[in-house]
Amino acid sequence: MEMIVVADAAEQAGALVGRLLLPVLGIVLVVLGNRRRAAARRSPVPQSTGKGLRVTGWVLVVVGVLGALAAGVSTAP
């Protein structure tokens, strides 16, 4: 009986991590893009501004949150 409870809890935890993985990855990309933009502003030489990373990150965040809400799981603590 305990084994079923543990397996069920592990399955639920895995599902939650899977739903939160996409928004977390998106936030990491946004942060990396912001760092690249800050570095480009400081440099006298033209550099990549990281806009692609930021846009891709925000798309992943929005898609991940909408997917979690569509599945009926709130991402709020």
Residue, then its C-alpha position, 0 to 999 in steps of 0.5 A: m500500500e505504501m509503495i502505491v502512495v510513493a509511486d503516486a507522489a513521485e508521478q505527481a512531482g514529476a508532472l509538476v516539474g515537467r510543467l514548470l520546466l518550460p517557464v524556468l528555461g524561458i526565464v533563464l533565456v531572458v536573463l541571458g539575453n539581458r546580460r548580453r544586452a548589458a554587455a553590448r551597451r558597455s562595449p564600443v564594438p557592435q555586438s549582439t543585443g540578445k534580443g532573440l534570446r529574450v524573445t524566445g525566453w518570453v515565448l517559452v514562459v508564456v507557452g509554459v504558463l498557458g499549458a499549465l493553466a490549460a492542464g488545470v495546474s496553478t503555478a502560483p505558490 
